[in-house]
Amino acid sequence: MTSSGVPAQRGSLVRSTQLSMLAVAAVSALVVFVVFYVAWTQYTVAVRTTELSRQTVALASGLSAGGTLTEGDASSDGIRQQLFRVQASLIGARLLVTDDSGVVELSSGTDDQGPSSVGIDSLGEADARGVKTAVRSLSGISRVLVVAAPVEHGGWLVALQPVSEISAAGNWVLMLLLGSVAVALIVAWATGSVLARRLTAPILSLRAGAEAISAGEWGHQVPEEGAAEIASLAASFNSMSSRVSDAYTAQKHFVGDVSHELRTPITSIQGFAGALLDGTVEDEETAQRFIKVIRQEAQRLGDLTTTLLALSDLDAGRVEVARRRIDTVALGDALRARHAPEAEAAQIALHIDDLAPEGVHPLGDESRLLQVTSALITNAINYTPAGGNVTVSAEADAAAWRLHVDDNGPGIPVEDRERIFERFVRLDPSRSAAGGSGLGLSICRRLMLLMGGAVSAGESPFGGARLELELPLS
């Protein structure tokens, strides 16, 4: 990824986040606005209905006390009609006087656009005061709030007010709400910009890290920052990157070590075979010695190839182990039969004690345990000087069964007790010519782990090295 690509991607992510937050804010504001508008309209109509009902009842009481009021009465009634219109103007509504059926007898309006009748019966049930209210569409008038109060000597006093006029009283509130929505959108855009940068920075850092690893920068680390989830992801990424780096380094070392292990026997075979083919060897004894060396080096190559294949099978998970009760008595007999001649030839005293202390038995794969124990005994014999001792013993507790291979050789330095289980590690490189590849203990550890056990190195009570196997009890 180029340096110019990072700002471009960052800008794209920031804009996307800003637009997303703006869209969410806009939809939320629209929903709030619609809900508020509907609720506000209903609230203002309800409040106006209550107020208009109170005013209409008061006017109806005064109308009842003054008697019938109709068009074309005497001068006193003319004054009352003027007062009637003034009262309508004061309460901000059109007043109608109707008969019992709702036919309009008198209107406070000066135009002819008012309704000729009001369907009193359609207004619904009257309240405790006898007042009926409703929102209706009447001829000549838009949708109106209708309040009808009974007059004592008969008929109804009806107050009409257009709903639009009631809603218009709250326009300033709506303007304030619209202003708040605009401010909210501006804040959402600005906040989205800040949050986008905070959210996208660690994500882009992770992407840059992935690009770096794909380009061969093994072990590349990224800052563990941002939200808890992103910081956790960054920590996992760093851990993965470190493991990839370790695996790549181990692979390089493995290839180098294998190349080194193969180079020595191949060089010997080529040299001695060339000498035989060139005719530089004339006597039969030298020729036989050269042939013997070639056979030994070929055998060494074969053993190394077999070991590498076994290690490859372990790495690929193709090795299966059993998990059943192991006969440790039979194990001890097999070890004595296999290693007694080897120890005698090396002038080593081999002691194999009872491997089933207190009658307990481990749980694992008997053939694999024999393979691992044999490798440890062979290793102890190889590193113990002539006249030394190798002792194999076992102990158990409530948790596990343990087998010890002790010798009185030079021992293992504390700093190397874990390293000897790594591949191609030999504490005495001079012994490589004798056939050791440095893979035996690594294979032992892998097999023990597959059986649910462990292998470790320590100090022997006899002054040399102790290699210990541990398995769960059956």
C-alpha positions in Angstrom: 0.0 0.0 0.0 1.4 3.3 -1.0 1.8 6.3 1.3 -0.7 8.2 -0.7 -3.2 5.4 -0.4 -3.5 5.6 3.4 -4.8 9.2 3.5 -7.2 8.5 0.7 -8.6 5.4 2.5 -8.7 7.3 5.8 -10.6 10.2 4.1 -13.0 7.7 2.5 -13.7 6.0 5.9 -14.1 9.3 7.6 -16.6 10.5 5.0 -18.5 7.3 5.1 -18.7 7.4 8.9 -19.8 11.1 8.8 -22.5 10.4 6.2 -23.7 7.4 8.2 -24.0 9.4 11.4 -25.6 12.2 9.5 -28.1 9.9 8.0 -28.9 8.3 11.4 -29.2 11.8 12.9 -31.5 13.0 10.1 -33.8 10.0 10.3 -33.9 10.2 14.1 -34.6 14.0 13.9 -37.4 13.4 11.3 -39.0 10.8 13.4 -38.8 13.0 16.5 -40.1 15.9 14.5 -43.1 14.0 13.2 -43.9 12.5 16.6 -43.6 15.9 18.3 -45.7 17.6 15.7 -48.5 15.1 16.0 -48.3 15.1 19.8 -48.1 18.9 19.9 -51.1 19.3 17.6 -53.2 16.9 19.7 -52.0 18.6 22.9 -52.9 22.2 21.7 -56.3 21.0 20.4 -57.0 19.4 23.7 -55.9 22.5 25.6 -57.9 24.8 23.3 -61.0 22.5 23.6 -60.9 22.8 27.4 -60.4 26.6 27.3 -63.1 27.1 24.6 -65.5 24.9 26.4 -65.1 27.0 29.6 -65.6 30.2 27.7 -68.6 28.9 25.7 -70.3 27.7 28.9 -69.8 31.2 30.5 -71.3 32.9 27.4 -74.2 30.4 27.2 -75.1 31.3 30.8 -75.1 35.0 30.0 -77.2 34.3 26.9 -79.7 32.3 28.9 -80.1 35.2 31.4 -80.7 37.8 28.6 -83.3 35.8 26.8 -83.6 34.9 23.1 -81.1 36.6 20.8 -82.0 36.7 17.1 -81.3 38.8 14.0 -83.6 41.9 13.5 -84.5 42.6 17.1 -85.0 45.9 18.7 -82.2 48.3 19.6 -81.5 46.6 22.9 -81.1 43.4 21.1 -79.0 45.1 18.5 -76.6 46.2 21.2 -76.6 42.6 22.5 -75.8 41.3 19.0 -72.9 43.7 18.8 -71.7 42.5 22.2 -72.2 39.0 20.9 -69.7 39.7 18.1 -67.3 41.4 20.5 -67.4 38.3 22.7 -66.7 36.1 19.7 -63.7 38.3 18.8 -62.4 38.2 22.3 -62.4 34.4 22.5 -61.0 34.1 19.0 -63.8 31.9 17.6 -67.0 32.2 15.5 -70.1 32.0 17.7 -73.4 30.5 16.5 -76.8 30.4 18.1 -78.8 27.4 16.9 -82.1 25.9 17.7 -82.4 22.5 19.3 -81.8 20.7 15.9 -78.7 22.7 15.1 -80.1 25.1 12.5 -78.2 28.4 12.7 -80.3 31.3 13.9 -77.5 33.9 14.5 -73.8 34.1 13.6 -71.1 36.4 14.9 -69.6 36.4 11.4 -70.2 39.2 9.0 -69.7 37.0 5.9 -72.0 34.5 4.4 -69.4 31.7 4.4 -70.5 30.2 7.7 -72.5 26.9 8.0 -76.3 27.0 7.9 -76.6 24.2 10.4 -74.5 22.2 12.8 -75.3 18.6 13.4 -75.6 18.7 17.2 -76.5 15.0 17.4 -73.3 14.0 15.5 -71.1 15.7 18.1 -71.2 12.8 20.4 -72.0 12.5 24.1 -72.3 15.6 26.3 -70.2 16.0 29.4 -71.5 16.7 32.9 -72.1 20.3 31.9 -74.1 19.2 28.9 -71.3 20.5 26.6 -70.5 18.6 23.4 -67.1 18.8 21.6 -65.8 17.4 18.3 -63.5 18.2 15.4 -65.5 18.3 12.2 -65.5 19.6 8.7 -68.4 22.0 8.1 -69.7 23.5 4.9 -68.1 26.8 4.1 -65.4 26.3 6.8 -62.3 24.2 6.9 -61.8 21.5 9.6 -62.8 23.1 12.9 -63.1 22.5 16.6 -66.8 22.5 17.5 -67.9 23.3 21.1 -71.7 23.3 21.7 -73.1 24.5 25.1 -76.9 24.3 25.8 -78.8 27.5 26.4 -81.4 27.4 29.2 -84.4 28.7 27.2 -83.6 26.3 24.3 -81.1 25.9 21.6 -77.3 25.8 21.6 -74.5 28.3 21.7 -71.8 26.9 19.3 -68.2 28.0 19.1 -66.2 27.2 16.0 -62.4 27.6 15.6 -60.4 26.3 12.7 -57.8 23.7 13.7 -55.2 25.5 11.5 -55.5 28.6 13.8 -55.0 26.4 16.8 -51.9 24.8 15.3 -50.6 28.1 14.1 -50.3 29.2 17.7 -47.5 26.7 18.2 -45.5 27.6 15.0 -42.8 29.2 17.1 -42.3 25.9 18.9 -42.0 24.1 15.5 -39.5 26.7 14.4 -37.5 26.1 17.5 -37.7 22.3 16.9 -36.5 22.8 13.3 -33.7 24.9 14.6 -32.8 22.2 17.1 -32.8 19.6 14.3 -30.5 21.7 12.2 -28.1 22.1 15.2 -28.3 18.3 15.8 -27.3 17.6 12.2 -24.4 19.9 12.4 -23.3 18.4 15.7 -23.7 14.9 14.2 -21.5 15.8 11.2 -18.8 17.2 13.5 -19.0 14.4 16.0 -19.0 11.9 13.1 -15.7 13.4 11.9 -14.1 13.1 15.3 -15.4 9.6 16.0 -14.6 8.4 12.5 -10.9 9.4 12.9 -10.8 7.7 16.3 -12.4 4.5 15.0 -10.7 4.3 11.7 -7.1 5.0 12.9 -6.6 1.7 14.6 -8.4 -0.2 11.8 -6.1 1.4 9.2 -3.2 0.6 11.4 -4.3 -3.1 11.5 -4.6 -3.0 7.7 -1.2 -1.5 7.3 0.2 -4.2 9.6 -1.4 -6.9 7.5 0.0 -5.4 4.4 3.5 -5.2 6.0 3.3 -8.9 6.9 2.2 -9.8 3.4 5.2 -7.9 2.1 7.5 -10.0 4.2 7.9 -7.8 7.4 7.4 -10.8 9.7 6.7 -9.8 13.3 5.3 -6.4 12.5 3.5 -4.9 15.5 0.7 -2.4 15.6 -0.4 0.0 18.4 -2.9 -1.6 20.8 -5.3 1.4 21.0 -8.9 2.4 20.4 -12.0 0.8 21.8 -11.7 -2.3 23.9 -12.7 -4.7 21.1 -10.3 -3.1 18.6 -7.5 -3.0 21.1 -8.1 -6.7 21.8 -8.0 -7.3 18.1 -4.7 -5.5 17.8 -3.3 -7.5 20.6 -4.4 -10.7 18.9 -2.8 -9.4 15.7 0.5 -8.7 17.4 0.5 -12.2 19.0 -0.2 -13.8 15.6 2.5 -11.7 14.0 5.0 -12.8 16.6 4.1 -16.4 16.1 4.4 -16.0 12.3 7.8 -14.4 12.8 8.9 -17.2 15.1 7.6 -19.9 12.7 9.4 -18.2 9.8 12.6 -18.0 11.8 12.3 -21.6 12.9 11.7 -22.6 9.3 14.8 -20.8 8.1 16.9 -22.4 10.9 15.3 -25.8 10.2 16.2 -25.6 6.5 19.7 -24.4 7.3 20.3 -27.1 9.9 18.9 -29.8 7.6 21.2 -28.5 4.8 24.1 -28.7 7.2 23.3 -32.2 8.4 23.0 -33.4 4.8 26.1 -31.7 3.5 28.6 -33.6 5.7 27.6 -37.2 4.8 27.0 -36.3 1.2 30.4 -34.7 1.0 32.0 -37.8 2.5 30.2 -40.1 0.1 31.1 -38.0 -2.9 34.8 -37.8 -1.8 35.3 -41.5 -1.1 33.2 -42.6 -4.1 35.3 -40.3 -6.3 38.5 -41.7 -5.0 37.3 -45.2 -5.8 36.2 -44.3 -9.3 39.3 -42.4 -10.1 41.5 -45.3 -9.3 43.5 -43.4 -6.8 43.0 -46.3 -4.3 45.1 -49.2 -5.2 45.2 -51.6 -2.2 42.2 -53.6 -1.3 42.3 -52.7 2.4 41.9 -49.0 1.7 39.1 -49.6 -0.8 37.2 -51.7 1.8 37.7 -48.9 4.4 36.3 -46.3 1.9 33.4 -48.5 1.1 32.6 -49.0 4.8 32.6 -45.2 5.3 30.3 -44.7 2.3 27.9 -47.3 3.8 28.0 -45.7 7.2 27.3 -42.2 5.8 24.5 -43.6 3.7 23.0 -45.2 6.8 23.3 -41.9 8.5 21.5 -40.2 5.7 18.8 -42.9 5.9 18.4 -42.4 9.6 18.2 -38.6 9.2 15.6 -38.9 6.5 13.5 -41.3 8.7 13.8 -38.8 11.6 12.8 -35.9 9.4 9.8 -37.8 8.1 8.7 -38.6 11.6 9.1 -35.0 12.6 7.1 -33.9 9.6 4.3 -36.4 10.5 4.2 -34.9 14.0 4.0 -31.4 12.6 1.2 -32.3 10.3 -0.8 -34.1 13.0 -0.6 -37.5 11.2 0.7 -39.3 14.3 -1.9 -41.0 16.4 -1.3 -42.3 20.0 -3.3 -44.6 22.1 -4.6 -43.7 25.6 -4.8 -46.9 27.6 -3.2 -48.5 30.7 0.5 -49.3 30.2 2.1 -52.5 31.5 5.2 -51.0 33.1 6.6 -54.4 34.0 6.7 -55.3 30.3 8.1 -51.9 29.6 11.0 -52.5 32.0 11.7 -55.9 30.5 11.8 -54.5 27.0 14.2 -51.7 28.0 16.6 -54.2 29.7 16.6 -56.4 26.6 17.1 -53.5 24.2 19.8 -51.5 26.1 21.8 -54.0 28.2 24.1 -54.9 25.2 24.5 -51.3 24.3 25.4 -50.3 27.8 27.8 -53.3 28.2 29.5 -52.3 24.9 30.0 -48.7 26.2 31.2 -50.0 29.6 28.2 -48.4 31.4 26.4 -50.0 34.3 22.7 -49.9 33.4 20.2 -50.3 36.3 16.4 -50.5 35.5 14.3 -50.5 38.7 10.7 -51.5 39.2 8.7 -49.1 37.0 5.3 -49.7 38.7 5.8 -48.2 42.2 2.9 -48.9 44.6 1.2 -50.9 41.8 0.1 -47.8 39.8 0.2 -47.6 36.0 0.4 -44.7 33.6 -2.1 -43.9 30.8 -0.7 -43.6 27.3 0.7 -45.4 24.3 3.0 -48.3 25.3 4.9 -48.4 22.0 5.5 -44.7 22.0 6.5 -44.6 25.6 9.1 -47.4 24.8 10.3 -45.3 21.9 10.7 -42.2 24.1 12.3 -44.0 27.0 14.7 -45.8 24.7 15.8 -42.5 23.2 16.5 -41.0 26.7 18.5 -44.1 27.8 20.6 -44.0 24.5 21.2 -40.3 25.1 22.3 -41.0 28.7 24.6 -43.8 27.6 26.2 -41.6 24.8 27.0 -38.8 27.3 28.2 -40.9 30.2 31.9 -41.7 30.2 33.1 -45.3 30.4 32.7 -46.8 33.9 29.7 -44.6 34.7 26.2 -45.5 35.7 22.7 -45.0 34.1 19.7 -45.6 36.3 16.1 -45.8 35.2 13.5 -45.5 38.0 9.9 -44.5 38.6 7.7 -42.9 41.2 4.0 -41.9 41.5 1.7 -39.7 43.5 -2.0 -39.0 43.4 -1.5 -36.9 40.3 0.9 -38.6 37.9 3.4 -41.3 37.2 7.0 -40.2 36.6 10.0 -42.0 35.1 13.6 -40.8 35.7 16.6 -41.5 33.6 19.7 -40.5 35.7 23.4 -40.6 34.8 26.6 -39.5 36.4 27.9 -37.8 33.3 28.7 -34.1 32.8 25.1 -33.0 33.3 23.2 -30.3 31.6 23.7 -26.5 32.3 20.6 -24.8 33.8 20.4 -22.4 30.9 20.3 -25.3 28.4 17.7 -27.5 30.0 14.8 -26.2 27.9 16.9 -25.6 24.8 17.9 -29.3 24.4 14.3 -30.1 23.4 14.6 -27.7 20.4 15.4 -29.1 16.9 19.1 -29.6 15.9 20.4 -28.6 19.4 23.5 -30.5 20.5 25.4 -29.4 23.6 28.5 -31.2 22.3 28.8 -30.4 18.6 31.8 -32.8 18.3 29.4 -35.7 18.8 27.6 -34.9 15.5 30.1 -36.9 13.6 29.0 -39.9 15.7 25.5 -39.8 14.3 23.5 -37.5 16.5 21.1 -35.2 14.6 19.8 -33.1 17.5 16.2 -34.1 16.7 15.7 -37.0 19.2 14.7 -35.0 22.2 12.5 -32.7 20.1 10.6 -35.8 18.9 10.4 -37.1 22.5 8.7 -33.9 23.7 6.2 -33.9 20.8 5.2 -37.6 21.5 4.8 -36.9 25.3 2.6 -34.0 24.6 0.4 -36.1 22.3 0.0 -38.6 25.2 -1.0 -35.9 27.6 2.3 -35.9 29.4 5.6 -34.0 29.6 9.3 -34.4 29.5 11.9 -32.2 31.3 15.6 -32.0 32.2 17.1 -31.5 35.5 20.0 -32.4 37.8 20.5 -36.1 38.8 21.1 -37.0 42.4 24.2 -38.9 41.1 25.7 -35.7 39.9 24.9 -35.9 36.2 21.7 -35.2 34.2 18.2 -36.3 34.9 15.6 -36.6 32.1 12.1 -37.1 33.5 8.9 -38.3 31.8 5.5 -37.6 33.3 2.1 -39.3 32.4 -1.3 -39.2 34.0 -2.4 -42.2 35.9 -4.6 -44.9 34.5 
